[in-house]
Amino acid sequence: MILNKTYELSNGMSIPKLGLGTWEIPDDKAAQAVRDAVKIGYRLIDTAQGYDNERGVGEGVRTCGVPREKLFVTTKLQAFYKTYKEAKSAIDESLRISGLDYFDLMIIHAPQPWTDFHTDNHFFEGNLEAWRALEEAQKAGKLKAIGVSNFEETDLDNILQHGTVKPVVNQILCHIGNTPFALIDYCKRNDILVEAYSPVAHGEMMKNRQIADVAQKYEVSIPQLCIRYCLQLGLLPLPKTANPAHMENNADVDFVISDEDMEILKNAEKIKNYGEFSLFPVFGGKMAADGSCTAGDFPHKKGGNNQ
């Protein structure tokens, strides 16, 4: 069963091969979602400062009935914290809000603040400042491992060349129809595990006839096919759901996609429209300085979202 399998990180730690994403799970629902997931067998829970549910996730971790050391809890440093002082304070605040003594992994949510996401300004100095705070927190035992999210090769080069600790993961948008193979290969060459958020493309995969046909061939659901695709690429998928039935379905992926079908999926038509989620920076939208999306009136949390 996939929930019992792990990857080994570059620092020697083990991390489950499948995790639960918690973006858009409200804080008052997060604890129950975590308890449900852990009961099913999940041991990796992924949250973020920008999700506004660290308190609920922490409560779920503390009350799920499984010893803390058996769980792997990840959170993310807000993308707009680009000074050592801000990052240091934010790390302590996440621990306070969650009620946890440590996080197994904390990652920088994005190389740029969301207002500058995917611009030419890579905030190299700011990321090194934030990284130094993460390194110190790891040395102090507050964090077991540290990593990044949404980092491109040049952003990773900056950390690898000037930091003292290598990022163990890079969490990126990755799914059928949007698989950044060059970045994945770069990460693998540098022994950085790639975590795949939005493995079902926020439901857009459900509308794809070609993907549905392949899923039907294997007698699995489209989300199962999407998750299995990521696993066979050596990635760690993080599907988001608060529905226990969906959690179980997402974890039932002990089948193998043939090499021929993997090639079909690798070359699937690129997704260009994520529906209402297209307004979010990670899906191509832009954020204004006031925290709103410039492409429309869809609400956006200041910290950003990515599951």
N, C-alpha and C positions, 0 to 999 in steps of 0.2 A: 504494500500500500504506500502511495506516494507520501503520505503524512508521516511515515516512519523513516523516510530517507532524508539524507542531508548532503550538503556541499561542505567542503573544507575551505575556509577563508585563508588568505595569505598569512594571517597571524596565527594560524593553527586552530582557531575556533571552528566549531561546527554550526551550520545554520540550516534550518529546514528547507527543503526544495520547493515548498509551496507555502505561501503565507496568506493572511487575511488583510486586505486593505480596508481602511475605515473612513476614507473621504466621504463626506456628505452623510455620515451617520451622526445624528445629533448627539450632543454630550449626554443627554438624559437617556439615550437609547444605547449608548456605546458599551456600558458595562454588561448589559444582557447579551449584546452581540458577541462580546468577548467570551462570556461564560458559555454561550451556545457553541461557539467555535471550538473552544477548548474541550468541551464535552464530546464533540464529534471527533476530535483528535488533532486539531490545529495546535501548533506550538509557536508559530511566528505571527506576531501581531504588529501591524505597521500603522503608525499614526504620525502626527506632525503638529507643530505649534500652530500652523495655519489652518488646521482642521477644527480648531476650537473644541476638541473632545479628549484632550489628554487626561482631564480629570476622570471622565467616564471610563476611558480605557484603563487607567490605573486602578480604578475601583474594580473593574472586571478582572484584572490580573490578580488583585489581592483577594478576591472572593470566589475565584473559580474552582478552588479545591485542589489545584495542582501546585506543588512547591514552586516558588519563584524561580529557582535555579533550573527548572525544567522548561521554562518558557524563554522565548527570544523576543524582546520588545524593542522596536525601532521607533525613533521619533526624528523630526527634522528641524533644523535651525531655520528660522524665518529667512527668506531670500534677501530681505532688505537689511539684515544685520551684517555690515561690512567693516566693523571696527572690533578690535580685541575686547574693549570694554563692554560693548553691546552684546557680543557673543557670550562672553563669560557670564554676564548677568542673566542672559536668556537660558543658558544651560541650567543654572541653579533654579530658575523659575519653573522650568519644565519638571524638574525633580520635585519641587514643592507642590505644584499643581497636581501632578500624577500621584503623589504620595509614595513614590518608589525610591528605593535607596540608590538605584543605578539603572542605566539603560544599557542593553546589550549592544546597541548600535545607535549612533546619532550621526546624521548626515546633513550637509549644507543643501538646502532645498533647491537652489538654483545658483548658477555663477553670477547672474545679474539680478538686481531687484526686478520685480515683475513689470514695473513701468519701463524698464530698459531691456526686457527679455528679447534675446535674439537680435541684439544690436551689435555694432562693432566695438562697443565698450565692454571689455571682459572683466573689469574690476579685479585685475590681477593682485594688486596690493591689498584690497579689501578682503579678497578670499584668503590670502595668506594670513591676514589678521584674524579672521574667523577660524581658520585652520589651526592657528597657534593656540587659540582658546580651547578648541576641541582636543588638541594634543595634550594640553595641560590637564584637562578634565579627565582624559583617559589615564594619564599618569597618576592622578589622584584617586582613581578607582570609581569615579562617577560614571564613566563610560567604559564598556569593555572593548568596543571597537568603534572606529570612525570611518566615514565615507562621504560620498557626494551624490548629487542627483542632478540630472539635466546637464551634465558637464560634457562639452565637446572635447576633442583631442587637445586643442590648444589650452583649454582650461585645466585639463588633467596634467598636461606637461608642466604647467606652472606649479602645481602642487608637488608633482614627482621630483622636480628639479630643485625646489626651494624649501619644501617641508622636510620634517625629520621622520614622519610616519607615513607610510603608503596608504592611500584609501583602499579599503577592502572591498567596497562595492561602488558601482555607479548605477543609480536607479533612473531608468529612462523610459520614455514612451516607446513601446514596442509591441507590435501585433501583426497579424497577417494583413498585408496591404500597406504596412508602414514599418519595415524592419531595417534599421540602419546597420547594414552588414559591416561596413568599413569601421564604424565606431565599435561595434561588438568585437571585431577581430583585434582592434587596437587594445581594447580592455583585456581580452584574453592573453595577448602577448605580454601584457604588464601584470598578469595575475590579479586582475580586478574582476570580481564577479559582477555580471550584469543582472540587475533586477528589472523585470518588465512590468511597468504599471499600465493600466488600461488594456489588459490582454484581449479584451473583447471589444475594444474600441468604443467604449461607452454605449454598447448595444447596436452600433452601426453594423457589426458583423451579422446581426440577426436579419438584416435586410438583403444580404448578399446571396443570390441564388447559387452561384458557383460553390461558395463555402458550404451552403446547405446541402448541396449534392454530395460533397466529399464527406460531410458529417453523416449523412444518411448511409453512405457506403459502409461506414464503420459502426453504424447503429449507435451513435452517440449524439449528444446535444451539440449545438454550435459552440457554446462556451467550453465544453469538454475538449472539442477539437482545437480551439484556440489555445487553451492552456497546455494541451499536449504538444502542440507546435512549439511553444516557447521552451518547454522542457527538453524537447529533442534538439533544440539549438544550444542547450547547455545553459539556459537562462532560468531565473527564479521568478515565476509569475506571481503577481499580487492582485488577484481578482477581489473586487469590493462587493460586499453584500452583507445585509443584516438578516437575511432570510435563511434559517437553518436548512431548509430543503435545498436551497441553492448552494449553500456551503458544502453539503454532502455531495451534490451533483458535481461541483467543481473539483472535488477531491477524488472522484471516481474516474481516474484517467490511466488505469493500468492496461492500456492498449498501445499498439505501436503503429504509427503512420508510416507507410512504405516510403522508400526513397523516391519513387516516382511521384507519389502524391505530395511529398514534402517539396519537390521541385515545383509542382503546380502551385502550392501555397506560397512558396517564396516569391513566385513571379505573379502573384495575384495583383489585380488592378489596384493602384494606390488610392487610398481613401483621401479625398480632398475636402469632404464636408462631414463634420462631426455633429451636425444638427445644432441644437441649442448650446452644446458645449464648445462649438467653434469660436465662441467669444472669449474663451479662456486663453491666456497666453501660450500654454503648452500645446494647444490645438490650433494655433495660428492667429488668435485674436490679440488685441492690444489693450493695455490697461492705462487709464488716464492717471494723472498725479493724485486725484482725489480717491483713487481706489476703484473707480467704476470702469467698465469696459467701454472703449470708444466705439466698438462696432455695434453697440446697441444698449438696451437697458437691462440686460440680464445681470443679476447681482453677482458680485465677486468679492470674496473675502480678501482682506488686505494681504494675508499670508500666502495666498495662492493654493491651488488644489491640483492634485495630479493622479487620482486613482481612476 
